[in-house]
């Protein structure tokens, strides 16, 4: 599936992706804001396009943040690493698709 075949992303989809981007970088973000980011995820997840297979890994990771019980505010343990992995995969796929389109547009 290339960029032209993908279902259009909703505003909630975009917000989820950005939230996971923030949650994937706890060493360089203020951890005191991460609980707020998870709260935003909680509010927007009902509007996420769960039928989009491209979002499956991102949605699963977001759902795990929502069900995680934290003992230290802003610290979600291994979920930060999982978010980093799914975000890197997402970014690599978007880059590859955009590069393919750019080369085809020459």
N, CA, C and O atoms as a printed pandas DataFrame, in Angstrom:
     atom_number atom_name residue_name chain_id  residue_number  x_coord  y_coord  z_coord
0              1         N          UNK        A               1    0.850   -1.173    0.000
1              2        CA          UNK        A               1    0.000    0.000    0.000
2              3         C          UNK        A               1    0.896    1.236    0.000
3              4         O          UNK        A               1    1.710    1.413    0.906
4              5         N          UNK        A               2    0.748    2.098   -1.020
5              6        CA          UNK        A               2    1.552    3.313   -1.042
6              7         C          UNK        A               2    0.719    4.488   -0.538
7              8         O          UNK        A               2   -0.424    4.315   -0.114
8              9         N          UNK        A               3    1.298    5.677   -0.588
9             10        CA          UNK        A               3    0.622    6.857   -0.040
10            11         C          UNK        A               3   -0.730    7.111   -0.698
11            12         O          UNK        A               3   -1.656    7.587   -0.042
12            13         N          UNK        A               4   -0.853    6.799   -1.984
13            14        CA          UNK        A               4   -2.111    7.074   -2.673
14            15         C          UNK        A               4   -3.189    6.065   -2.319
15            16         O          UNK        A               4   -4.375    6.354   -2.477
16            17         N          UNK        A               5   -2.799    4.871   -1.836
17            18        CA          UNK        A               5   -3.758    3.827   -1.493
18            19         C          UNK        A               5   -4.194    3.864   -0.036
19            20         O          UNK        A               5   -5.136    3.168    0.342
20            21         N          UNK        A               6   -3.535    4.652    0.776
21            22        CA          UNK        A               6   -3.808    4.648    2.214
22            23         C          UNK        A               6   -5.125    5.345    2.539
23            24         O          UNK        A               6   -5.497    6.337    1.912
24            25         N          UNK        A               7   -5.823    4.797    3.539
25            26        CA          UNK        A               7   -6.990    5.530    4.035
26            27         C          UNK        A               7   -6.523    6.865    4.617
27            28         O          UNK        A               7   -5.433    6.956    5.181
28            29         N          UNK        A               8   -7.331    7.865    4.479
29            30        CA          UNK        A               8   -7.000    9.189    5.008
30            31         C          UNK        A               8   -6.970    9.130    6.538
31            32         O          UNK        A               8   -7.827    8.503    7.160
32            33         N          UNK        A               9   -5.988    9.780    7.125
33            34        CA          UNK        A               9   -5.865    9.809    8.583
34            35         C          UNK        A               9   -6.792   10.876    9.156
35            36         O          UNK        A               9   -6.892   11.981    8.623
36            37         N          UNK        A              10   -7.467   10.530   10.249
37            38        CA          UNK        A              10   -8.337   11.489   10.938
38            39         C          UNK        A              10   -7.477   12.400   11.818
39            40         O          UNK        A              10   -6.293   12.139   12.029
40            41         N          UNK        A              11   -8.085   13.462   12.324
41            42        CA          UNK        A              11   -7.366   14.334   13.260
42            43         C          UNK        A              11   -6.941   13.552   14.495
43            44         O          UNK        A              11   -5.852   13.774   15.023
44            45         N          UNK        A              12   -7.792   12.637   14.961
45            46        CA          UNK        A              12   -7.439   11.813   16.122
46            47         C          UNK        A              12   -6.247   10.910   15.790
47            48         O          UNK        A              12   -5.384   10.694   16.640
48            49         N          UNK        A              13   -6.192   10.379   14.559
49            50        CA          UNK        A              13   -5.051    9.550   14.143
50            51         C          UNK        A              13   -3.761   10.366   14.221
51            52         O          UNK        A              13   -2.760    9.908   14.773
52            53         N          UNK        A              14   -3.794   11.570   13.668
53            54        CA          UNK        A              14   -2.608   12.431   13.689
54            55         C          UNK        A              14   -2.198   12.762   15.122
55            56         O          UNK        A              14   -1.013   12.722   15.456
56            57         N          UNK        A              15   -3.172   13.087   15.965
57            58        CA          UNK        A              15   -2.869   13.430   17.358
58            59         C          UNK        A              15   -2.270   12.237   18.089
59            60         O          UNK        A              15   -1.339   12.402   18.876
60            61         N          UNK        A              16   -2.791   11.031   17.840
61            62        CA          UNK        A              16   -2.239    9.822   18.464
62            63         C          UNK        A              16   -0.780    9.640   18.052
63            64         O          UNK        A              16    0.073    9.346   18.889
64            65         N          UNK        A              17   -0.499    9.814   16.773
65            66        CA          UNK        A              17    0.866    9.651   16.272
66            67         C          UNK        A              17    1.803   10.646   16.954
67            68         O          UNK        A              17    2.902   10.276   17.367
68            69         N          UNK        A              18    1.381   11.895   17.075
69            70        CA          UNK        A              18    2.224   12.904   17.729
70            71         C          UNK        A              18    2.397   12.599   19.221
71            72         O          UNK        A              18    3.486   12.775   19.769
72            73         N          UNK        A              19    1.334   12.147   19.871
73            74        CA          UNK        A              19    1.434   11.795   21.298
74            75         C          UNK        A              19    2.429   10.661   21.495
75            76         O          UNK        A              19    3.251   10.705   22.410
76            77         N          UNK        A              20    2.357    9.645   20.637
77            78        CA          UNK        A              20    3.306    8.532   20.759
78            79         C          UNK        A              20    4.730    8.993   20.473
79            80         O          UNK        A              20    5.682    8.465   21.048
80            81         N          UNK        A              21    4.877    9.967   19.595
81            82        CA          UNK        A              21    6.201   10.533   19.350
82            83         C          UNK        A              21    6.780   11.147   20.611
83            84         O          UNK        A              21    7.955   10.950   20.920
84            85         N          UNK        A              22    5.958   11.893   21.342
85            86        CA          UNK        A              22    6.412   12.486   22.608
86            87         C          UNK        A              22    6.710   11.390   23.629
87            88         O          UNK        A              22    7.724   11.453   24.323
88            89         N          UNK        A              23    5.833   10.384   23.727
89            90        CA          UNK        A              23    6.018    9.309   24.705
90            91         C          UNK        A              23    7.223    8.423   24.374
91            92         O          UNK        A              23    7.717    7.697   25.237
92            93         N          UNK        A              24    7.690    8.482   23.133
93            94        CA          UNK        A              24    8.830    7.655   22.741
94            95         C          UNK        A              24   10.165    8.291   23.105
95            96         O          UNK        A              24   11.212    7.666   22.932
96            97         N          UNK        A              25   10.146    9.530   23.608
97            98        CA          UNK        A              25   11.392   10.253   23.883
98            99         C          UNK        A              25   11.509   10.741   25.326
99           100         O          UNK        A              25   11.821   11.913   25.536
100          101         N          UNK        A              26   11.273    9.899   26.323
101          102        CA          UNK        A              26   11.309   10.412   27.699
102          103         C          UNK        A              26   12.653   10.991   28.123
103          104         O          UNK        A              26   12.669   11.901   28.951
104          105         N          UNK        A              27   13.794   10.509   27.596
105          106        CA          UNK        A              27   15.051   11.122   28.049
106          107         C          UNK        A              27   15.193   12.587   27.638
107          108         O          UNK        A              27   15.928   13.339   28.278
108          109         N          UNK        A              28   14.489   13.003   26.566
109          110        CA          UNK        A              28   14.655   14.387   26.102
110          111         C          UNK        A              28   13.386   15.218   26.265
111          112         O          UNK        A              28   13.314   16.342   25.768
112          113         N          UNK        A              29   12.398   14.682   26.948
113          114        CA          UNK        A              29   11.186   15.452   27.232
114          115         C          UNK        A              29   11.015   15.557   28.741
115          116         O          UNK        A              29   11.584   14.775   29.501
116          117         N          UNK        A              30   10.243   16.511   29.148
117          118        CA          UNK        A              30    9.955   16.704   30.566
118          119         C          UNK        A              30    8.955   15.627   31.002
119          120         O          UNK        A              30    7.799   15.645   30.579
120          121         N          UNK        A              31    9.393   14.701   31.836
121          122        CA          UNK        A              31    8.525   13.592   32.261
122          123         C          UNK        A              31    7.250   14.072   32.958
123          124         O          UNK        A              31    6.248   13.356   32.979
124          125         N          UNK        A              32    7.282   15.264   33.522
125          126        CA          UNK        A              32    6.086   15.748   34.217
126          127         C          UNK        A              32    4.924   15.971   33.249
127          128         O          UNK        A              32    3.769   16.022   33.672
128          129         N          UNK        A              33    5.217   16.104   31.965
129          130        CA          UNK        A              33    4.168   16.297   30.962
130          131         C          UNK        A              33    3.636   14.985   30.402
131          132         O          UNK        A              33    2.605   14.990   29.730
132          133         N          UNK        A              34    4.298   13.867   30.653
133          134        CA          UNK        A              34    3.921   12.620   30.004
134          135         C          UNK        A              34    2.567   12.088   30.474
135          136         O          UNK        A              34    1.839   11.487   29.684
136          137         N          UNK        A              35    2.219   12.297   31.736
137          138        CA          UNK        A              35    0.892   11.875   32.203
138          139         C          UNK        A              35   -0.197   12.689   31.501
139          140         O          UNK        A              35   -1.268   12.162   31.201
140          141         N          UNK        A              36    0.070   13.963   31.241
141          142        CA          UNK        A              36   -0.866   14.796   30.489
142          143         C          UNK        A              36   -1.020   14.257   29.068
143          144         O          UNK        A              36   -2.129   14.213   28.536
144          145         N          UNK        A              37    0.089   13.849   28.453
145          146        CA          UNK        A              37    0.040   13.294   27.094
146          147         C          UNK        A              37   -0.794   12.015   27.077
147          148         O          UNK        A              37   -1.583   11.803   26.155
148          149         N          UNK        A              38   -0.627   11.165   28.085
149          150        CA          UNK        A              38   -1.440    9.945   28.162
150          151         C          UNK        A              38   -2.917   10.307   28.364
151          152         O          UNK        A              38   -3.795    9.633   27.825
152          153         N          UNK        A              39   -3.194   11.349   29.125
153          154        CA          UNK        A              39   -4.568   11.813   29.280
154          155         C          UNK        A              39   -5.168   12.282   27.955
155          156         O          UNK        A              39   -6.343   12.037   27.679
156          157         N          UNK        A              40   -4.369   12.947   27.148
157          158        CA          UNK        A              40   -4.818   13.366   25.818
158          159         C          UNK        A              40   -5.113   12.132   24.968
159          160         O          UNK        A              40   -6.129   12.079   24.275
160          161         N          UNK        A              41   -4.215   11.134   25.025
161          162        CA          UNK        A              41   -4.454    9.874   24.300
162          163         C          UNK        A              41   -5.796    9.266   24.709
163          164         O          UNK        A              41   -6.575    8.828   23.862
164          165         N          UNK        A              42   -6.051    9.245   25.998
165          166        CA          UNK        A              42   -7.300    8.665   26.518
166          167         C          UNK        A              42   -8.519    9.371   25.902
167          168         O          UNK        A              42   -9.503    8.725   25.541
168          169         N          UNK        A              43   -8.438   10.699   25.789
169          170        CA          UNK        A              43   -9.558   11.465   25.247
170          171         C          UNK        A              43   -9.744   11.254   23.746
171          172         O          UNK        A              43  -10.875   11.260   23.260
172          173         N          UNK        A              44   -8.655   11.071   23.012
173          174        CA          UNK        A              44   -8.775   11.016   21.556
174          175         C          UNK        A              44   -8.894    9.611   20.981
175          176         O          UNK        A              44   -9.285    9.467   19.822
176          177         N          UNK        A              45   -8.575    8.576   21.740
177          178        CA          UNK        A              45   -8.589    7.217   21.197
178          179         C          UNK        A              45   -9.947    6.773   20.650
179          180         O          UNK        A              45   -9.968    5.989   19.702
180          181         N          UNK        A              46  -11.076    7.225   21.191
181          182        CA          UNK        A              46  -12.347    6.829   20.581
182          183         C          UNK        A              46  -12.494    7.290   19.118
183          184         O          UNK        A              46  -13.259    6.695   18.359
184          185         N          UNK        A              47  -11.773    8.334   18.729
185          186        CA          UNK        A              47  -11.863    8.846   17.366
186          187         C          UNK        A              47  -10.822    8.301   16.406
187          188         O          UNK        A              47  -10.812    8.671   15.231
188          189         N          UNK        A              48   -9.943    7.424   16.888
189          190        CA          UNK        A              48   -8.883    6.856   16.052
190          191         C          UNK        A              48   -9.485    5.827   15.089
191          192         O          UNK        A              48  -10.409    5.094   15.440
192          193         N          UNK        A              49   -8.948    5.790   13.885
193          194        CA          UNK        A              49   -9.424    4.876   12.844
194          195         C          UNK        A              49   -8.836    3.489   13.069
195          196         O          UNK        A              49   -7.781    3.159   12.527
196          197         N          UNK        A              50   -9.520    2.683   13.866
197          198        CA          UNK        A              50   -9.018    1.358   14.232
198          199         C          UNK        A              50   -9.030    0.376   13.061
199          200         O          UNK        A              50   -8.371   -0.662   13.118
200          201         N          UNK        A              51   -9.773    0.696   12.002
201          202        CA          UNK        A              51   -9.847   -0.192   10.848
202          203         C          UNK        A              51   -8.636   -0.034    9.928
203          204         O          UNK        A              51   -8.460   -0.835    9.010
204          205         N          UNK        A              52   -7.811    0.964   10.151
205          206        CA          UNK        A              52   -6.650    1.218    9.291
206          207         C          UNK        A              52   -5.506    0.294    9.702
207          208         O          UNK        A              52   -4.934    0.470   10.778
208          209         N          UNK        A              53   -5.158   -0.695    8.861
209          210        CA          UNK        A              53   -4.096   -1.631    9.227
210          211         C          UNK        A              53   -2.735   -0.960    9.396
211          212         O          UNK        A              53   -1.878   -1.480   10.111
212          213         N          UNK        A              54   -2.526    0.182    8.751
213          214        CA          UNK        A              54   -1.245    0.897    8.884
214          215         C          UNK        A              54   -1.036    1.406   10.315
215          216         O          UNK        A              54    0.097    1.637   10.737
216          217         N          UNK        A              55   -2.124    1.575   11.050
217          218        CA          UNK        A              55   -2.052    2.144   12.401
218          219         C          UNK        A              55   -2.043    1.084   13.503
219          220         O          UNK        A              55   -1.954    1.424   14.683
220          221         N          UNK        A              56   -2.135   -0.190   13.133
221          222        CA          UNK        A              56   -2.331   -1.252   14.120
222          223         C          UNK        A              56   -1.295   -1.224   15.260
223          224         O          UNK        A              56   -1.671   -1.234   16.432
224          225         N          UNK        A              57   -0.020   -1.189   14.929
225          226        CA          UNK        A              57    1.022   -1.180   15.965
226          227         C          UNK        A              57    0.955    0.065   16.839
227          228         O          UNK        A              57    1.171    0.001   18.049
228          229         N          UNK        A              58    0.655    1.190   16.217
229          230        CA          UNK        A              58    0.535    2.442   16.968
230          231         C          UNK        A              58   -0.650    2.388   17.926
231          232         O          UNK        A              58   -0.545    2.797   19.082
232          233         N          UNK        A              59   -1.776    1.881   17.434
233          234        CA          UNK        A              59   -2.980    1.791   18.271
234          235         C          UNK        A              59   -2.762    0.836   19.439
235          236         O          UNK        A              59   -3.156    1.133   20.567
236          237         N          UNK        A              60   -2.141   -0.303   19.174
237          238        CA          UNK        A              60   -1.875   -1.264   20.253
238          239         C          UNK        A              60   -0.990   -0.637   21.321
239          240         O          UNK        A              60   -1.222   -0.824   22.515
240          241         N          UNK        A              61    0.021    0.104   20.893
241          242        CA          UNK        A              61    0.925    0.744   21.851
242          243         C          UNK        A              61    0.196    1.829   22.637
243          244         O          UNK        A              61    0.367    1.933   23.852
244          245         N          UNK        A              62   -0.609    2.632   21.963
245          246        CA          UNK        A              62   -1.386    3.669   22.657
246          247         C          UNK        A              62   -2.309    3.029   23.696
247          248         O          UNK        A              62   -2.413    3.513   24.823
248          249         N          UNK        A              63   -2.978    1.942   23.312
249          250        CA          UNK        A              63   -3.863    1.250   24.257
250          251         C          UNK        A              63   -3.089    0.735   25.472
251          252         O          UNK        A              63   -3.610    0.738   26.588
252          253         N          UNK        A              64   -1.848    0.294   25.256
253          254        CA          UNK        A              64   -1.038   -0.189   26.383
254          255         C          UNK        A              64   -0.688    0.950   27.333
255          256         O          UNK        A              64   -0.665    0.752   28.548
256          257         N          UNK        A              65   -0.417    2.133   26.803
257          258        CA          UNK        A              65   -0.170    3.283   27.680
258          259         C          UNK        A              65   -1.409    3.570   28.527
259          260         O          UNK        A              65   -1.296    3.907   29.706
260          261         N          UNK        A              66   -2.581    3.435   27.927
261          262        CA          UNK        A              66   -3.814    3.741   28.656
262          263         C          UNK        A              66   -4.098    2.742   29.770
263          264         O          UNK        A              66   -4.698    3.097   30.784
264          265         N          UNK        A              67   -3.673    1.505   29.590
265          266        CA          UNK        A              67   -3.947    0.491   30.610
266          267         C          UNK        A              67   -2.804    0.337   31.615
267          268         O          UNK        A              67   -2.916   -0.434   32.567
268          269         N          UNK        A              68   -1.718    1.060   31.410
269          270        CA          UNK        A              68   -0.547    0.945   32.290
270          271         C          UNK        A              68   -0.794    1.672   33.609
271          272         O          UNK        A              68   -1.285    2.800   33.636
272          273         N          UNK        A              69   -0.445    1.003   34.691
273          274        CA          UNK        A              69   -0.495    1.632   36.012
274          275         C          UNK        A              69    0.926    2.066   36.364
275          276         O          UNK        A              69    1.853    1.255   36.381
276          277         N          UNK        A              70    1.077    3.341   36.639
277          278        CA          UNK        A              70    2.413    3.871   36.924
278          279         C          UNK        A              70    2.599    4.068   38.417
279          280         O          UNK        A              70    1.680    4.482   39.124
280          281         N          UNK        A              71    3.801    3.765   38.886
281          282        CA          UNK        A              71    4.116    4.016   40.289
282          283         C          UNK        A              71    4.912    5.305   40.429
283          284         O          UNK        A              71    4.913    5.931   41.489
284          285         N          UNK        A              72    5.594    5.701   39.349
285          286        CA          UNK        A              72    6.335    6.961   39.319
286          287         C          UNK        A              72    5.710    7.818   38.214
287          288         O          UNK        A              72    5.678    7.397   37.057
288          289         N          UNK        A              73    5.218    9.002   38.550
289          290        CA          UNK        A              73    4.583    9.835   37.526
290          291         C          UNK        A              73    5.473   10.024   36.300
291          292         O          UNK        A              73    6.657   10.340   36.418
292          293         N          UNK        A              74    4.879    9.825   35.118
293          294        CA          UNK        A              74    5.595   10.032   33.867
294          295         C          UNK        A              74    6.499    8.897   33.438
295          296         O          UNK        A              74    7.146    8.989   32.395
296          297         N          UNK        A              75    6.561    7.827   34.217
297          298        CA          UNK        A              75    7.439    6.702   33.893
298          299         C          UNK        A              75    6.580    5.485   33.560
299          300         O          UNK        A              75    5.923    4.915   34.432
300          301         N          UNK        A              76    6.596    5.098   32.291
301          302        CA          UNK        A              76    5.780    3.994   31.806
302          303         C          UNK        A              76    6.638    2.789   31.432
303          304         O          UNK        A              76    6.253    1.966   30.602
304          305         N          UNK        A              77    7.811    2.704   32.064
305          306        CA          UNK        A              77    8.684    1.549   31.889
306          307         C          UNK        A              77    9.024    1.257   30.437
307          308         O          UNK        A              77    9.381    2.156   29.675
308          309         N          UNK        A              78    8.910   -0.023   30.061
309          310        CA          UNK        A              78    9.271   -0.475   28.727
310          311         C          UNK        A              78    8.365    0.039   27.622
311          312         O          UNK        A              78    8.678   -0.116   26.441
312          313         N          UNK        A              79    7.245    0.648   27.989
313          314        CA          UNK        A              79    6.361    1.180   26.944
314          315         C          UNK        A              79    7.002    2.331   26.182
315          316         O          UNK        A              79    6.677    2.550   25.015
316          317         N          UNK        A              80    7.905    3.068   26.818
317          318        CA          UNK        A              80    8.604    4.139   26.108
318          319         C          UNK        A              80    9.431    3.545   24.973
319          320         O          UNK        A              80    9.474    4.092   23.871
320          321         N          UNK        A              81   10.086    2.420   25.254
321          322        CA          UNK        A              81   10.892    1.754   24.227
322          323         C          UNK        A              81   10.000    1.199   23.119
323          324         O          UNK        A              81   10.333    1.295   21.938
324          325         N          UNK        A              82    8.876    0.625   23.505
325          326        CA          UNK        A              82    7.933    0.111   22.493
326          327         C          UNK        A              82    7.428    1.260   21.610
327          328         O          UNK        A              82    7.329    1.110   20.392
328          329         N          UNK        A              83    7.110    2.399   22.221
329          330        CA          UNK        A              83    6.664    3.557   21.444
330          331         C          UNK        A              83    7.760    4.004   20.483
331          332         O          UNK        A              83    7.481    4.354   19.336
332          333         N          UNK        A              84    8.991    3.993   20.947
333          334        CA          UNK        A              84   10.113    4.373   20.073
334          335         C          UNK        A              84   10.186    3.442   18.878
335          336         O          UNK        A              84   10.375    3.892   17.747
336          337         N          UNK        A              85   10.038    2.157   19.118
337          338        CA          UNK        A              85   10.125    1.171   18.023
338          339         C          UNK        A              85    8.985    1.333   17.018
339          340         O          UNK        A              85    9.224    1.321   15.811
340          341         N          UNK        A              86    7.752    1.484   17.500
341          342        CA          UNK        A              86    6.636    1.611   16.550
342          343         C          UNK        A              86    6.686    2.949   15.821
343          344         O          UNK        A              86    6.293    3.031   14.657
344          345         N          UNK        A              87    7.165    3.996   16.489
345          346        CA          UNK        A              87    7.293    5.286   15.812
346          347         C          UNK        A              87    8.403    5.241   14.771
347          348         O          UNK        A              87    8.244    5.800   13.686
348          349         N          UNK        A              88    9.515    4.593   15.071
349          350        CA          UNK        A              88   10.585    4.465   14.077
350          351         C          UNK        A              88   10.101    3.679   12.871
351          352         O          UNK        A              88   10.415    4.030   11.734
352          353         N          UNK        A              89    9.339    2.616   13.109
353          354        CA          UNK        A              89    8.782    1.832   12.009
354          355         C          UNK        A              89    7.829    2.690   11.180
355          356         O          UNK        A              89    7.892    2.674    9.950
356          357         N          UNK        A              90    6.958    3.429   11.835
357          358        CA          UNK        A              90    6.018    4.317   11.150
358          359         C          UNK        A              90    6.784    5.323   10.283
359          360         O          UNK        A              90    6.477    5.501    9.104
360          361         N          UNK        A              91    7.780    5.973   10.882
361          362        CA          UNK        A              91    8.549    6.984   10.151
362          363         C          UNK        A              91    9.307    6.382    8.968
363          364         O          UNK        A              91    9.360    6.986    7.896
364          365         N          UNK        A              92    9.892    5.200    9.153
365          366        CA          UNK        A              92   10.606    4.542    8.047
366          367         C          UNK        A              92    9.653    4.235    6.888
367          368         O          UNK        A              92    9.991    4.458    5.726
368          369         N          UNK        A              93    8.461    3.723    7.210
369          370        CA          UNK        A              93    7.492    3.402    6.144
370          371         C          UNK        A              93    7.027    4.668    5.434
371          372         O          UNK        A              93    6.918    4.678    4.208
372          373         N          UNK        A              94    6.752    5.730    6.178
373          374        CA          UNK        A              94    6.316    6.986    5.540
374          375         C          UNK        A              94    7.435    7.551    4.673
375          376         O          UNK        A              94    7.169    8.039    3.575
376          377         N          UNK        A              95    8.687    7.496    5.142
377          378        CA          UNK        A              95    9.824    7.976    4.367
378          379         C          UNK        A              95    9.977    7.172    3.079
379          380         O          UNK        A              95   10.169    7.749    2.009
380          381         N          UNK        A              96    9.892    5.842    3.174
381          382        CA          UNK        A              96   10.035    4.995    1.986
382          383         C          UNK        A              96    8.938    5.300    0.964
383          384         O          UNK        A              96    9.211    5.391   -0.233
384          385         N          UNK        A              97    7.714    5.456    1.430
385          386        CA          UNK        A              97    6.604    5.750    0.521
386          387         C          UNK        A              97    6.774    7.118   -0.131
387          388         O          UNK        A              97    6.538    7.270   -1.329
388          389         N          UNK        A              98    7.179    8.106    0.651
389          390        CA          UNK        A              98    7.374    9.445    0.105
390          391         C          UNK        A              98    8.540    9.459   -0.891
391          392         O          UNK        A              98    8.467   10.115   -1.930
392          393         N          UNK        A              99    9.607    8.736   -0.568
393          394        CA          UNK        A              99   10.765    8.670   -1.465
394          395         C          UNK        A              99   10.377    7.991   -2.777
395          396         O          UNK        A              99   10.785    8.435   -3.850
396          397         N          UNK        A             100    9.599    6.926   -2.696
397          398        CA          UNK        A             100    9.126    6.249   -3.912
398          399         C          UNK        A             100    8.301    7.209   -4.772
399          400         O          UNK        A             100    8.471    7.266   -5.990
400          401         N          UNK        A             101    7.422    7.948   -4.137
401          402        CA          UNK        A             101    6.600    8.916   -4.889
402          403         C          UNK        A             101    7.434   10.018   -5.486
403          404         O          UNK        A             101    7.213   10.418   -6.629
404          405         N          UNK        A             102    8.401   10.521   -4.720
405          406        CA          UNK        A             102    9.249   11.605   -5.209
406          407         C          UNK        A             102   10.076   11.150   -6.423
407          408         O          UNK        A             102   10.234   11.900   -7.386
408          409         N          UNK        A             103   10.587    9.944   -6.369
409          410        CA          UNK        A             103   11.359    9.427   -7.504
410          411         C          UNK        A             103   10.460    9.200   -8.712
411          412         O          UNK        A             103   10.896    9.380   -9.850
412          413         N          UNK        A             104    9.210    8.806   -8.477
413          414        CA          UNK        A             104    8.283    8.594   -9.572
414          415         C          UNK        A             104    7.798    9.891  -10.197
415          416         O          UNK        A             104    7.333    9.905  -11.337
416          417         N          UNK        A             105    7.908   10.980   -9.446
417          418        CA          UNK        A             105    7.431   12.281   -9.922
418          419         C          UNK        A             105    8.466   13.002  -10.767
419          420         O          UNK        A             105    8.175   14.058  -11.329
420          421         N          UNK        A             106    9.658   12.456  -10.866
421          422        CA          UNK        A             106   10.731   13.137  -11.632
422          423         C          UNK        A             106   10.447   13.135  -13.098
423          424         O          UNK        A             106   11.238   13.661  -13.880
